[in-house]
């Protein structure tokens, strides 16, 4: 059989058989890494995406043979460590993804290698700390603690000490913590009747996310205000923990399963009762839409949750097509430099945020589709910070070029990194605001 060059079919993904003995078998893993690395070496389309591919190609080019067989297997880890599971190579570049017979799924192969590294241990205390978002959030938002933590994170001398002791980059801007978590006082759902549309359920269950809960509750408040303005009843789960994406990036799949089991009962109930489940952070939406169903393909209830899951602007566009969203705006937004995060692009729902922002009269949206380089915990680690800023530099430049009134990204940590990059390269009059905040401003809501 002649193997064709590239694939014309829609990419598909196979379930991740992470419980099989072969998944963590070093010999089997090295064999698959060598196979895929050899394909990547012969293609090199992904060289501009992240640090993994330049690292791989340098290892090959500098080897004794100039081929993958000349690279020491111990050096494979250098490629794995540079991958932060953005999925863009799979979704936008690679011509050999399944159903192509070469079956290249680079991100999920990197996930397998990360899981092997985690299983072999030891794991750095820093990595456990940064990926334990709920524990860190509860500590930092305890009474009186937020001001102390925020002041420490803003202190150059303390940040240098943090870099030398924990390996958290001193120059990386860290998120502030809220004095009061969002879930400590949840807004009331309101009295509106449920109006289902052809495309959208008429009631929304909000998965708050640990980031909105502990770091930027204003994003959650803005989502609630938008739903209330459009008379859409909204509800919250009785309890909620991290979606598991940080632990996935660490390779701690057992922790991912534990978190999933805690979140699943309430989300399954919402899906069964006909709610749209909305999350204001793209990585969390993607976790439930794609990663968890692939990790646990035997769980039919996860499939039901995935089917009910919406990005906020995906929901708003569909709601508008149902004729059930208000289009009367009070304020123009001027020039908006809008960044599409990697985990929004991977959802394959189109540029829904841009579409909604362009509804607002007197608004000009400049869209940038490229990785901003932060990528979960990757961008705050001392050993990766410089590469992170290098990856993000083209984004910083393009976002600043129109001299915008607002800089915005659906991913809050990407938005902060972009603003840091713009500020460090020169002055900017732009304000950083989440797209949900921009829509709230456009509606004229307080």
N, C-alpha and C positions, 0 to 999 in steps of 0.2 A: 504494500500500500504506500502510495506517495503522500507524504505529509505536506499539507498546504502551508503556505506562508501567511500567518495571521488567521483571524477568524472574523466572519461576518455575522455570526449569531450574537444574540444578546448574552452578555456575561452571566454566568450562574455560579453559585457557590455550593460546595459540598458541606455537609455537616462535619463538625470537628470531633473526631473520635478520640477525645482526650483521655478517656478511661482505659483504652486498650494498652497492653504492655508495650507494644511497638512504639507508641507515641513518645515515650520517654527513654527508649532504648538508644544509647549513644551511637552505636554503629549504624543503626537504621536512620537516625537523624542526620548524621554526617553524610551518609550516602545521598539522602534527599537534598541536603544543602548543596552538595557538590553538583548534583544534577541541575538544580535550578540556577545556581551561580553560573554554571557553564552556559546555560541559555541566555542569562542576563548579560554575560560577557560578550556573547556573539551579537547582541542586539543594541544595548546601551542607550535605548530611548529615554530611560528614566534618570539620566545622569544629573539633571537639574532639579530634581524633586526634593532631595533630602541628603543627609550625610552618608546614608547606607551605600548608595551606589558609587559615588566617588571613592569611598573607602574600599569597596570591593574591587573596583577597576584598578586602583593604585596597587592593591595587593597582587593582582594578577600581572599587571604590567611590570612590576618590580620583582616578580618571582623568577626563579632560575629557568623555567620553561616558557614563561609568557602566557601560560594557560592556567586554568583553575587547579590542575593537578600539581602545580608547583607551589601552591599556597598551603602553608601549614594549617592543619585543621584547628589548632589552637587559636589561629587568627580569625577563624570564622566568627568568633564572639565579637570582634571589633565591628563587624558588619551588623550583627544582631543588636548591639547596644545603641547604634545610631538610628534604629527604626523605632518610631513612636506610634505605629499603627494608624497612620492617617488614612490609609487605604487608597490614596490617589494613584499609586502605580497600578493597582488592580483595576480601578474604575476608569482611568483616563489615558493610560499610556500603553499598558502591556497588551500585545497582540496574541498572547499565548494563554490567556486565561481560559478556564473551562467554559464552553464545551470543547475547546481545542484539545486535541489528544495529548499535547504536552502538559496540560493541566497545571499551569503555573499560578499559584496563589501565594505571592511573595509575603503579604502581611500575615497570613495565617501560618505560613512556615516560620516566620519570625516569632509569632506567638508560641508556636511549639518549642522553639529554641529558648525562649524566655521562660517557659514553663519548666523546661529541663534545668535551666540555670537556677530557678527558684527552688526546685526540688532538691538539687544538689547542695544548695546553700554554701556558706552562710549569706544572709541577706543584710545589707547595710541598715543600720538603725534609721538613717535618714530616709531611705526608701520606704521603710515601714511607716515612718512618721508621716511623710508627705501623702502616702496613699490611704492612710487612716483618716479620711476626711471628717467623718462624724466625731470620732474621738477628739481630734484636733479642734474641730469647731465647737464642741461642747466645752472644752477647756478654755478656749479663747473668748467665748461669749458668756462665761460664768460671770455673776455679778462683780463689777469692778475690774474685770480682766481685759476687756476689749481695749480700753484706753492704754493700758500697760503694754499689751502685745503690739498695738499699732505704733506706739511710740518707739518700741524696741526695733520694729521692722523699718522704721524711718531713720534710725540712728546709724550713721556711717561706721562709727567705731564698733557698735554692737553687731552690725552686719558683717564686718570683717572678721570678728570673732566667730560668728556663725558659720562663715565660709571655712575658716581654718579648723573648726571642730566638727561640723556636720557636713560640709561640702555643699551648702546652699549658696549660690552665687551672690556675692555682695552687691553687684551692680544690677541684679534683676529686681524690678519693682514687684513687690508682693501685694496680694489683695489685702485690703483692710478688713477688719471684722466688725460686725454690727454690735451695738450695745445690747440690742434685743433681737434674737432670731425671729425670722418671719413666722415660723410655726408656733411661736410662743403665744401669739395672739392672732389667730386666723380671722380674716374678714368674714362677715355673715354672707350667705349665698344670695339673698335678695328674694323678692316675691314674684318674679316673672314666671309666666307659664312656659312650659316646654314647647318649642316650635321646631319640630324636626323638618329638615329639608331633604331633598332627593339625595344630596351628597353628604350631608352633615347631620349628626345627631344634634338635638336642640339643647343638650345639657353637657357640661364639661366637668371632668374630673382632673384636677391639677396635681401633677407630680411635681412637687416644689423644687426638688434637687437640693443637694447639700450646699452647693455654691450659693444659690439664691437664699437659702435658709440662713446661712451663717455669715455670708460676705456681702451680698448686695440684695437685701430684701426689697429695695425699691423696684427692682425688676419684677418681682412677684406682685407688688402692689400695683404696678402699672398694668400687668396682665389682667389683674382683677378689675381694674377701672375700665379697661377696654371691653371686657366681657359684660360688665354692668351697664356700660353706655349702650351696648347693643342688646341689652335685656336678655342675656343668656345666663341661665342659672349655672352656678359653679359650686363644686364641692371639693373636699380634701379627704385623703385617707386618714384614718384614725392615727396611724403611725407610719413612719417612712424612714428608710435608711438610704445610704448611697446606692446608686444604680449599679456600681461595680466596675465602671470603666477604669478608674485608677488601679484597681487590683488586677484587672485584665492586662493593662500595660506592664505591670510588674511580673506577670506570669503566674500569679497566685490564683489558680482556677478554683481551688477549694473555697477560698474566701469569696470569690464571685458567686459560687453556688450558695453559700450561707446567706449572702445579702439578697440574692434572688428569692430564696425561700421566705425571707422576712417580708419582702415587698409584694410577693405574688398574690397572697390571699385577697387583699383589698383591691388590687388592680384587676384580678379575675372577676371579682364581684362587680366592679364598675363596667367592665367589658360586657358581662352577661346582662347587665341592666340597661345597656344601650347608651352608655356615655361615650363621648369623645375624650380620650385621655391625652392631655396636652402637657408637654414639658418645655420650659423656657430655655433649656441649654441643649444644643444640638447633640453633644456626645451622649447625653442621657437618652434622648429620643432614639438615637441610632442603636444604643445598647439594647433597648427593648424591641426595636424594629428588626434588628439583624443579628447581633452577636449572641444574645441569649438563646434565640430560637435555633441557631446553628450549634451552640454548645450543648443544648438539651433538646434535640429534635424529637425525642419521645414524649415531650410534655405538650400535649395538645392545648392546654390552657395558656401556654406562652404564645402560641400561634394566635389565639383569640385576643390576647393583649396587644400583640403586634399589629393586628388588623384594626384595633381601636385607637392606636397611637397616632398622634398628629404633631407635627411641628406647628407652632402657633400661627405662622403666616400661611402655611398650607391650609390650616383650618379656616382662616379668614378669607382666603381666596375662594375656597369651596363654598363658604357661607355666602359670599357675595354672589356667586353663580346661582345659588339657591334663592337669591333675592331677599336675603335676610340680614344683610349687613348695611349699616349706615354709611353713606358716602358724603355727608356734609362736613366739611372741614373748616375750622375757624382761623388757622394760622398756617402760612407757608413755612417751609423748612429751609428755603434757600438752597445752597449747594451742600450736598451730602456725599461724602466719600464712603461708600459702602463696601465692606469686605465680606465675601462669602466664605465661611469656614470650611475646612476639609470635611468635617463630619456632617455638614449640611449638604455638600455636594454629593456625598456618597449615598444619601437617602434617595436620590433620583426623583425628586419632586419638582425640579426646575427652580427658577429664581423667583420664588414666591415673595420673599421680603422686598426685593427690588420692585416687583410688580405693585405691591401695596403702597410703598413709599411714593411711587410715581403717580398714584391716584391724586396725591395732594397738590392742588394748584400752587404755582410759584415754587416748585421744587425740582431741582435738577440732580439726578443721581448718577454718580460716577462709580461704576462697579469694578471691583478687582477680584479676580478668581485666581488666587495663588496662596500657598501656605504662608502664614505669618511667622512660623518658626517657634511658637511657644509650645504648643502640643502637650497639654497635660502638665506633668511634672518635669518633662524633658528640659524645658527652657529655663528652669530655675536651678538646675544642677550645675555646680561649678565647672565640671569637665565638659559640659555641652553648651554652656551659655554663649561662648563666642560663635560656635557653629549656628546656634539658634538665631542670633542677631544677623549672621551672614545670610541665612535662609530668608529671613524676613526683610532684608534691606530693600529688595525691589518693590515689596509691598509698601514699605514706609515711604519710598520715593513717589510711587504712583498715587498713594492716598493723599500726600501733601500737595501734589502738583496743582490741583485746581484751586488752591487756597480756599478750602471748604469752610462752611459754617459749622458742620458737624462731621466727626469721624465715627463710624458705627460698624459693629460686627455682631452677628447673632451670638457668637462665642464671646463671653465677657472677658476671659483671660487673653484671647487674641486681640480684642479691642484695647486692652491695657498695654500689651506689648507693642502694638502699632503706635499708640500715642507716645510711649516711651521712645520708640525709634524716631518718630517725627520730631519730638522735642529735643532729643540729643543731636539731631542733624541741623537744627535751626529753630527759629521762633515760629509759632503757629497760633493763629487766633481761634482755631477750631476747638469746639467742645467735644469730648467723648461722651456719647450717649448710646444706650442699647436701642435697637430698632423699635422695641415695644415702647420705650420712653418717647422716641420720636413720634410714633403714632399717637400716643397720648397727648403730646404737645400739639400735634396737628389738629386733633379733635377739640383742643381748647379746654382739656380737663385739668383740674388742679391736682 
